[in-house]
């Protein structure tokens, strides 16, 4: 499985990196000045934490800068990554091979004084502790989706980024796509009127869920530092059911299908409709236990009106569940694409796209052919990582910065809490200003979590 995931990540990078290039204005350092300022003519010193699987493509995407350190808790996965950087003829492979290698990100940050910025491509449960440690040291941060595992962590990430004046980006790469901007422009142009209803779905999970904790005690691989892999999570014996891949389905380590793909699929309507946070959330699901997420779930959110924008009813489906087919969708035409999709329902029509905002179209197709496309008014992105690097160098905005990404992540995580509380058969009422559920106080425990000794967050 790890070889398959690494291969997919490599193909993703090699297939898309050529599509995006960033153009920077070269300005002498003495003109812009300022302590610690990195001019566009200089290369950043970047450290990468988690370098296998998705970490491979994240590392490769910043490879035009100076990669000054690599960190992974598994020496075998580190060696696999180094093998493929050479095999794939990755640009700047010599620099990657020479970079100091670490298991513990804390030692890396302590010893490598030149680090300007950090990428974090680790399991969800370690995102916050790694990123916040670096951010408190003044390092800019690129963190894979979902931003964090709890609401409290997400809010803290946004707060620290603002306080420290750091350039940040969450790795939901579709946010940087051309299709995402087209959808925004069409929605804002009034192509389907006022949107009052949204349906989003995914083909995930593609890993086991609703399974018990494994009873076996297999030997710990000599290459893996299991204590570092667990990080802030509760202690439990090593098992390949958790690492290196299937951690997404476990409550202790991942955020399930909603946290994995919601950062891509939910992101598009969340952005286009400027949704903010919901006031009620209710979920239903197939059976699950205290160890893993359910095999399938459905989460309904209600967002109140925002200024002149109407209230929105928003539904998420996973595990093979799908929304009803719109009456005006042509017979035989699939919903979204094989990975999932979005349907916007407006007062004047509907818009559908695949997962990652792919292939947006008004439906039925006759409406699309009649529609006069609006001018392109949004700035186009060179790519998620390129956008982040440009932001550090010349102050241009990053569109999935932690201020935005924390709220998107909070919405997703509220859905997971609703799944945990589904047995109560009551909609959760959420006061976002207080970060609290007002009608079910027992649900508030899931807005944060306990951290294993020695792993408290650097607040």
C-alpha positions in Angstrom: 0.0 0.0 0.0 2.8 2.5 0.8 4.4 1.9 -2.6 1.0 2.5 -4.2 0.5 5.7 -2.3 4.0 7.0 -3.1 3.5 6.2 -6.7 0.2 8.1 -6.8 1.8 11.1 -5.2 4.8 11.0 -7.6 2.5 10.8 -10.6 0.4 13.6 -9.2 3.4 15.9 -9.0 5.0 14.9 -12.2 1.7 15.3 -14.1 0.8 18.7 -12.7 4.0 20.6 -11.8 4.7 21.5 -15.4 1.4 23.3 -15.6 2.2 26.0 -13.1 5.1 28.5 -13.0 5.4 31.6 -10.8 6.7 34.9 -12.0 8.4 37.1 -9.3 9.5 40.7 -9.5 13.1 40.9 -8.7 13.6 43.7 -6.2 17.0 44.3 -4.4 16.9 43.6 -0.7 18.1 47.1 0.1 15.0 48.6 -1.5 12.5 46.6 0.5 14.7 46.0 3.5 13.5 45.1 7.0 14.9 42.5 9.5 14.5 39.0 8.3 13.0 40.1 5.0 13.5 37.6 2.1 13.8 39.3 -1.2 12.3 37.7 -4.3 15.9 37.3 -5.7 16.8 35.0 -2.8 15.9 31.4 -2.3 14.0 30.3 0.8 15.5 27.7 3.2 12.7 25.2 3.6 12.5 22.1 5.8 10.1 19.3 5.0 8.4 17.2 7.7 6.8 14.0 6.3 8.4 13.2 3.0 6.8 10.1 1.7 3.4 9.7 -0.1 1.9 13.2 -0.3 5.0 14.5 1.4 6.9 13.6 -1.8 4.9 15.9 -4.0 4.9 18.6 -1.4 8.7 18.4 -1.2 9.0 18.4 -4.9 6.8 21.4 -5.3 9.1 23.5 -3.2 12.3 22.0 -4.7 13.3 25.1 -6.6 14.0 26.7 -3.2 16.8 25.5 -0.9 15.6 22.3 0.9 17.9 22.5 3.9 16.4 19.6 6.0 14.2 16.5 5.7 12.3 14.9 8.6 10.4 11.6 8.7 9.8 9.2 11.7 10.4 6.2 9.4 13.9 5.8 8.0 12.6 3.3 5.4 10.1 5.7 4.0 12.8 8.4 4.0 15.1 6.1 2.0 12.2 5.2 -0.4 11.7 8.9 -1.0 15.4 9.6 -1.7 15.4 6.6 -4.1 12.5 8.0 -6.1 13.8 11.5 -6.2 16.8 10.1 -8.1 14.8 7.6 -10.2 12.3 10.3 -11.3 15.2 12.7 -12.1 13.6 15.2 -9.8 15.1 18.7 -10.3 17.6 19.6 -7.5 17.9 16.0 -6.4 21.5 16.5 -5.4 20.3 19.2 -2.9 17.7 16.8 -1.5 20.2 14.0 -1.1 22.6 16.3 0.7 20.0 17.8 3.1 20.4 16.7 6.8 18.0 14.0 7.7 16.0 13.9 11.0 13.4 11.7 12.7 12.4 14.3 15.3 11.1 17.6 14.0 11.9 19.3 17.3 15.6 18.4 17.0 15.6 19.6 13.4 14.1 23.0 14.3 16.6 23.3 17.2 19.7 22.5 15.1 18.9 23.9 11.7 19.0 27.6 12.4 18.7 28.8 8.8 15.1 27.5 8.2 12.8 30.1 6.9 9.7 27.9 6.3 8.4 24.4 6.8 6.1 22.0 5.0 4.1 19.5 7.1 2.8 16.4 5.3 2.2 14.1 8.2 -0.9 12.3 9.6 -3.7 14.7 10.8 -3.1 14.2 14.5 0.4 15.7 14.3 -0.3 18.7 12.1 -0.9 21.2 14.8 1.9 20.3 17.2 4.5 20.3 14.4 3.3 23.5 12.7 2.8 25.5 15.8 6.2 24.7 17.2 7.7 26.0 14.0 5.4 29.0 13.8 6.3 30.1 17.3 9.9 30.1 16.1 8.9 32.5 13.2 8.8 29.9 10.4 6.3 30.3 7.6 4.1 27.2 7.2 2.6 25.0 4.5 0.4 22.3 6.1 -1.5 19.5 4.3 -5.2 19.3 4.6 -7.1 19.1 6.8 -5.4 21.8 8.7 -5.8 20.2 12.2 -7.7 17.4 14.0 -9.7 19.6 16.4 -11.5 22.9 16.2 -9.4 24.4 19.0 -6.2 23.5 17.1 -7.6 25.2 13.9 -8.4 28.4 15.7 -5.0 28.4 17.4 -3.2 28.0 14.1 -5.0 31.0 12.6 -4.3 33.0 15.8 -0.6 32.3 15.9 -0.2 32.9 12.1 -1.7 36.4 12.6 0.2 37.2 15.7 3.5 36.1 14.2 2.8 37.8 10.8 3.5 34.5 9.0 2.7 33.5 5.4 0.6 30.3 5.6 -1.1 27.9 3.2 -3.1 24.7 3.6 -2.5 22.1 1.0 -5.9 21.8 -0.6 -4.5 22.2 -4.1 -7.8 22.5 -5.9 -8.3 25.9 -4.3 -5.6 27.2 -6.6 -7.2 25.7 -9.8 -8.6 27.6 -12.8 -11.9 25.7 -12.3 -12.3 26.9 -8.8 -12.1 30.5 -10.0 -14.5 29.9 -12.8 -17.1 28.6 -10.4 -16.7 31.6 -8.1 -17.1 34.0 -11.0 -20.2 32.2 -12.4 -21.8 32.1 -8.9 -21.0 35.7 -8.2 -22.3 36.6 -11.7 -25.7 35.3 -10.7 -25.6 32.4 -13.2 -28.0 30.3 -11.1 -29.4 33.1 -8.9 -29.2 33.0 -5.1 -27.8 29.7 -3.9 -29.9 28.2 -1.1 -28.9 24.5 -1.2 -25.7 22.6 -1.7 -24.9 18.9 -2.0 -21.4 17.5 -1.7 -20.2 13.9 -1.9 -17.1 11.7 -2.1 -16.2 8.1 -3.0 -14.1 7.9 0.3 -13.3 6.1 2.4 -11.0 3.9 0.5 -9.5 2.6 3.7 -11.1 0.4 6.4 -13.6 2.0 8.8 -15.9 0.6 11.5 -13.4 -2.0 12.5 -12.2 -3.0 16.0 -8.7 -2.2 17.4 -6.4 -5.0 16.2 -5.5 -7.5 18.9 -2.2 -8.6 17.4 1.1 -7.3 18.5 3.4 -7.4 15.5 7.0 -6.6 15.7 7.8 -2.9 15.4 9.9 -2.1 12.3 13.4 -1.1 13.3 13.2 1.9 11.0 10.2 3.4 12.6 10.1 5.6 15.8 6.7 4.7 17.0 6.7 7.2 19.9 7.3 10.0 17.5 4.7 8.7 15.1 2.1 8.7 17.9 3.1 12.2 19.0 0.2 13.7 20.9 -2.1 10.7 20.4 -2.9 8.2 23.1 -0.3 5.4 23.5 -1.2 2.2 21.7 0.9 -0.6 20.3 2.2 -0.4 16.8 0.2 -2.1 14.1 0.3 -1.8 10.3 -3.5 -1.1 10.5 -2.5 2.4 11.5 0.7 3.2 9.7 1.9 4.2 7.2 -1.5 4.8 5.5 -4.8 3.6 7.1 -4.6 6.0 10.0 -7.2 8.2 8.3 -10.0 5.9 9.5 -9.1 6.0 13.2 -10.6 8.6 15.6 -7.2 9.0 17.3 -5.2 9.8 14.2 -7.4 10.9 11.3 -10.5 12.9 10.4 -12.2 10.3 8.2 -13.6 10.8 4.8 -15.0 14.2 5.7 -11.7 15.6 6.8 -9.8 14.0 3.9 -11.9 15.0 0.9 -14.0 17.8 2.5 -11.0 20.1 2.3 -11.2 19.7 -1.5 -14.9 19.2 -2.2 -16.5 21.3 0.5 -14.0 24.1 -0.1 -15.5 25.1 -3.4 -19.0 26.0 -2.2 -17.6 27.2 1.1 -15.5 29.7 -0.7 -17.9 30.8 -3.4 -20.8 31.3 -1.0 -18.7 32.9 1.8 -20.4 30.6 4.3 -18.7 31.3 7.5 -19.8 28.8 10.2 -23.0 26.8 10.6 -25.5 27.3 13.4 -26.9 23.8 13.4 -25.4 20.4 12.3 -27.0 17.0 12.3 -25.6 13.7 11.1 -26.6 10.1 10.4 -24.4 7.1 9.6 -23.8 3.4 9.4 -22.7 1.8 12.7 -19.3 2.7 14.1 -17.4 2.2 17.3 -15.1 4.2 19.6 -12.1 3.3 17.4 -13.0 4.2 13.8 -15.3 6.3 11.7 -18.4 4.8 10.1 -18.3 3.3 6.7 -20.8 5.8 5.4 -22.3 9.1 6.8 -24.5 12.0 5.9 -24.1 15.4 7.5 -26.5 18.3 7.2 -25.4 21.8 8.0 -27.5 25.0 8.2 -25.8 28.3 7.5 -27.7 31.5 8.5 -28.0 34.3 6.0 -24.9 36.5 5.6 -25.8 40.1 4.8 -28.0 40.0 1.7 -27.1 36.4 1.0 -29.8 33.8 1.9 -29.5 31.0 4.4 -28.0 27.8 2.9 -28.8 24.1 3.6 -25.7 22.1 3.0 -25.4 18.3 2.9 -22.3 16.1 2.8 -22.4 12.4 1.8 -19.7 9.8 1.9 -19.2 6.0 1.8 -21.1 5.6 -1.5 -24.1 7.7 -0.5 -25.3 10.2 -3.1 -27.8 13.0 -3.4 -30.9 12.6 -5.4 -30.4 13.2 -9.1 -31.7 16.7 -10.1 -34.8 16.4 -12.3 -33.1 18.5 -15.0 -29.9 16.4 -15.2 -29.9 14.5 -18.5 -30.6 10.7 -18.3 -27.4 8.7 -18.3 -25.2 11.6 -17.1 -23.2 10.8 -14.0 -23.3 12.9 -10.9 -19.9 14.7 -10.5 -17.0 12.4 -11.3 -15.6 9.2 -9.9 -14.1 10.9 -6.8 -17.2 12.9 -5.9 -18.8 16.3 -6.7 -20.8 19.3 -5.8 -24.3 20.5 -6.8 -25.2 24.1 -6.2 -29.0 24.7 -6.2 -30.0 28.3 -6.9 -33.2 30.2 -7.4 -32.5 30.3 -11.2 -30.8 27.0 -11.9 -28.1 24.5 -10.8 -24.4 24.2 -11.2 -22.5 20.8 -10.9 -18.8 20.0 -10.8 -16.7 17.0 -9.9 -14.4 16.6 -6.9 -11.6 19.2 -6.8 -14.0 21.6 -8.7 -13.4 19.7 -12.0 -15.5 20.1 -15.1 -18.0 22.8 -13.8 -21.2 23.0 -15.9 -24.6 24.6 -15.5 -27.3 21.9 -15.8 -29.0 21.0 -18.0 -26.4 21.4 -20.7 -28.7 23.6 -22.7 -28.4 26.2 -19.9 -24.6 26.0 -20.1 -24.7 26.6 -23.9 -27.0 29.6 -23.4 -24.9 31.2 -20.6 -22.8 34.2 -21.5 -19.6 33.7 -19.6 -18.6 36.6 -17.4 -15.1 38.2 -17.5 -12.4 36.6 -15.5 -12.1 38.9 -12.5 -10.2 36.8 -10.0 -6.4 36.7 -9.9 -5.2 33.3 -11.3 -2.9 31.2 -9.1 0.4 29.6 -10.1 -0.3 26.7 -7.8 -0.7 26.2 -4.0 3.0 25.9 -3.2 4.1 28.5 -5.7 1.5 30.9 -4.2 2.9 30.3 -0.7 6.5 30.9 -1.8 5.5 34.0 -3.7 3.7 35.2 -0.6 6.8 34.8 1.6 9.0 36.5 -1.0 6.9 39.5 -2.1 3.8 39.7 0.1 1.2 38.6 -2.4 -1.8 36.9 -0.8 -2.2 33.1 -0.3 -5.8 32.1 -0.9 -5.9 29.1 1.5 -4.1 30.9 4.3 -4.8 29.7 7.8 -7.4 32.5 8.5 -9.5 30.9 5.7 -8.4 27.3 6.1 -9.1 27.2 9.9 -12.8 28.1 9.3 -13.1 25.6 6.5 -11.5 23.0 8.7 -13.8 23.9 11.6 -16.8 23.3 9.4 -15.6 19.8 8.5 -14.7 18.9 12.1 -18.1 20.0 13.3 -19.5 17.4 11.0 -17.4 14.7 12.6 -18.6 15.8 16.0 -22.2 15.5 14.7 -21.4 12.0 13.6 -20.2 11.1 17.1 -23.4 12.6 18.6 -25.8 11.1 16.0 -27.2 8.6 18.5 -28.8 11.6 20.3 -31.2 12.1 17.4 -31.0 15.9 17.9 -29.5 18.6 15.8 -26.5 20.3 17.4 -26.9 24.0 17.9 -23.5 25.8 17.6 -22.5 29.2 18.9 -19.4 29.9 16.8 -18.6 33.1 18.8 -18.3 31.0 22.0 -17.0 27.9 20.2 -19.6 25.8 22.0 -22.6 23.6 21.4 -25.4 25.2 23.4 -27.9 22.4 23.5 -25.6 19.4 24.0 -22.7 20.3 26.4 -21.3 16.7 26.2 -20.4 17.4 22.6 -18.0 20.2 23.6 -15.4 17.6 24.6 -14.7 16.9 21.0 -13.9 20.5 20.1 -10.5 19.8 21.7 -8.6 16.8 22.9 -6.2 15.6 25.6 -2.5 15.4 24.6 -0.1 12.7 25.6 2.5 13.8 28.2 5.3 15.9 26.6 3.2 16.8 23.6 1.1 19.8 24.7 0.6 22.5 22.1 3.0 25.5 22.1 0.3 28.2 22.7 
